[in-house]
Amino acid sequence: MAKITLQTLGRKLADKRGSSGVRETAKEIGISHGTLSRLERGFLPDLDTFRKLCDWLDISPNDVLGFQAQAQQVPNVAVHFRKKQVLAPVTAYALAQMILAAQRALLAMNQIPDEAD
């Protein structure tokens, strides 16, 4: 398959639309028929429309824009409380544990190994 760029996006839309009507296809994508017509003639989409087009074409926006997928980054979470005590120590400890548990859950959801493992 040929590389899709912003310049070739309109041609790809027209190819996928095939013999379907502009109004019908635009409704399926979630844009106006005028917008679809302009895009097929080579006009550039706004960001929201671009996202809808990529979803409809089942392509990654990164591929169109020429970005390389980056490795998912591990969030850096730190716990910090003010020096002046406004919380009871037991409350501060419970909050710190909750924040760290949320980080572990996020890491597990993203299937990123925890650095402590």
N, C-alpha and C positions, 0 to 999 in steps of 0.2 A: 504494500500500500504506500502511495506517495505521501511524503510529509505534508501535513496540513499546517499552513501559516495563516496569519490574519488576512493576507492577500488572497489566499485560495479558499478561505472559509465560505464565501458566497457560492463558489462553484460546488463545494462539497454539499452545501444545503440544497442547492438545486438538484444535484445528482440523487441525494437521498429522497427528496420530495417526489421525484419522478413525475408520474402523471397525476398525482394528487393535486387538488386545487390549493392555491395560495392561502385562501381563507381557512380552509380545513386544516392545513398544516400549521399555520400560524396559531390557530386555536389550540392545537395539540402541543405546540411548543410553549404557549403561554405568552405570546407577543401579538402585536397587531399585524394585520395583513400588509399594511403600508411599510411597517418596519421590516418584515420579511422580504418584501419586494426590494426595498433599498439595499438590504444586506446581500441579496442575490446579485445585485448590480455592482457590488464591490464596496459599498459604504461600510465603515467600521461600527461595530456595536458598542453600546455603553457597557459598563461592568455587569450590571444585573442581566442584561440581555445576553451577554457573552456567556455567563454561567448557565443560563437556560439552554443556549445553543449547544454548549459542550455536553450538558446532560442529555439532550435530545440526540445528539450525534454519537453519544457514548464514547467521548474522548476526554482526555485530561487537559485542562487548561494549561498545565505545565508544558505539555507536548507542543501545543499551539504557540505558546510564548517562548519556547526554547529553553525552559528552565529544567535543570536536573533535579530529580527528587532527592531531597536531603534525608540523611538518616534522622530518625525521630530523636529529638533531644530529650534528655531526662530533665524534668523540671527541677530547679534548684530551690529547695524550700528550707527556710531557716525560721527559727522561733526566736523572737526578741520581744522583751517586755521592758517598759520604762524602768529606770532606776527607782523612781519614787513608787513605792508600793501603793497601788490602788486596788489590787486584787489580793485576796487571801492566798497564801502560798499554795494551798491545796487546789484552789481554783485555777491558778496559773499553771500548775503541774497538769491538771486535767485538760486544760486548753492545749498545752504543748503536746500531750499525748494524742489528742484528737487530730491536731494538725499533722503530726507524723503518721498517724494511721491513715489519714486521707491521702498523704503522699504515697504510702505503700499500696493503697488500693488503686490509685492512678497508675502506678508502675505496673501493677498486676494486670489492669485492664489493657494497657498498651503492650503487655508482654515484654517489657524491658527488664532485664535482670537488675535487681537492686545491688548497689555497689557493696553492700555489707555481706552479700551472699558469697 
